[in-house]
Amino acid sequence: MPTHIFPEQQNLAYQWISQQNKAFNGTPAAFVALNGLSGLVEIRNYLSNVCGANSFDFAVLT
């Protein structure tokens, strides 16, 4: 299961959060700032769908 949206280019993954994204009507960072934890969960679900994963293992973040 992929743990990065750009596994070969981590700099793009770090930039992604601050780039305009139609799915969030702005940047993912602004979406989280506006919607809090529920916004972060929506982004998590979006990334799971985009990466082709059905779920995300939060253990990889610890």
N, C-alpha and C positions, 0 to 999 in steps of 0.2 A: 504494500500500500504506500503510495507516495506521501511524503511528509512535507514536501515543498511544492509550491505551484510552478516553480522554475528550478528543478533540482540541479541542473547543470549551470545555472546562472543565478546564484543567490542574490547578487546585487539587484536583479530585476524583481525578485521576491520582496526585498526590503523597500524598493521604490513603489511597488504595487499598492501598498496601503495608502500612499499619498497621491496617487494618480486618479484622475476622473474616471468614473465607472458608471455606465448607464444603469446597471443593475441596482445601484444605490443612489442614483440621482445626485451624484457628487463623488467625493472620495470615500473609500471605506473607513478611513480614520474619522471623518466628520460624521459618518453614519453611526459609528459607535459612540462618539461624543454626544450625539443627539438622542440616541435610543438606549444607551447604557448596555447592561448585560444582555437584554433581549436583542439588541443590535449586533452584539458580538456573536450570539448564537445564530442569528440569521446569516452572518458572514461565514461562520463555520459551516453551516448547511450548504451555502452557495459554493464554497470551496470544495466540499465533499462531492457535490454534484459535478463540478467542473473537472475535478481530478479523477472522476469515475469511481470514487469510493462510496460505499453505502453508509459507512460510519467512520468516525475519527477516534483514534485511541489517544486520549488526553495524557496517558502515561508517557508518551514520547516527549511531552513538554516538561516533565519533572526530572 
